[in-house]
């Protein structure tokens, strides 16, 4: 299977499945040398990823959220 076929098939998945695949792929990259992350922040990232994976958090579209904030406070 070539990369285009893999990407095409992945894009057909539901959003949570695509996010899971993206998370796995990003974790597979070696960023530790380029981006030093404190242990507290690493734990927070893991906590948030777990909340997303278990659907225990409510995800909100960023643009929609900002538009609602502007309406409320401007």
ABEGO torsion letter per residue (X at the ends): XBAAAAAAAAAABBAAAAAAAAAAAAAABBAAAABBBBAAAAAAAAAAAAAAAAGABBBBBAAAAAAAAAAAAX
